[in-house]
């Protein structure tokens, strides 16, 4: 059995959050709050809908991806 390090757990949470828009703090589905278009990029701001959770996420996409 392999012991997971703190860094490994962080990267697992990071990848889950980016792929599925899951809150890295509590695991709830995040909501889109804002989209900003800058050049060839789109920046999407996500926040956790849970009342007491501070989870938030900013993700950059190429305009071609959206």
N, C-alpha and C positions, 0 to 999 in steps of 0.2 A: 504494500500500500504506500502510495506516494503522499507525503505531507505537502500541502499547499502553502506557499509562502504568502505573506501579505501582498506582495507585488503581483503574484499570480491571481489572487482573488480580485485585486483592483482591475487588472486587465480583462478578466472574465466579465465583471460588472460593466466596464467600459464598452466592450463589444456588444453585450446584450442591450445596453442603452442606445447605442448608435444604430443597430440593426432593427430593433423592434420598438424604439421610442419608449423604453421602459425606464422608470425612475431608478437611478442608481442608489438612491437612499432607501426607498421602501418597496420598490417593485411594481408600483401601480403604472397603468398606461398614461403617458404624459400627453398633455394637450398643447396644440400649437397656439402660441400667443401672438407672435409677430413674424413677418417676413420682410427682409430688406434686400433690395436688388442693388448690387454694386458691380459694375463692369460685367464680366462673364460669370459672376458668382451670385448665388442666392444664400443668404444667411437666415436660418429659421431658428427662432427662440422657442423652446419648449419649457413648460412648467408643470409640476406635479399638481393634480387636482385635489389631492388630500389636504385637508385644512391645516394640519400642524406640520406637514412635511416641507422642508426647505429645498427639495429637489428641483433643479433647473438645468437646462442644457442648451447650448448653442451649437448648431451644426451647419457646416458650409457645404453647399452643393454646387455643381456646375449648372448653368442655365440649361444645358443640353439634357441633364438628368431629370429635370422637373417638367 
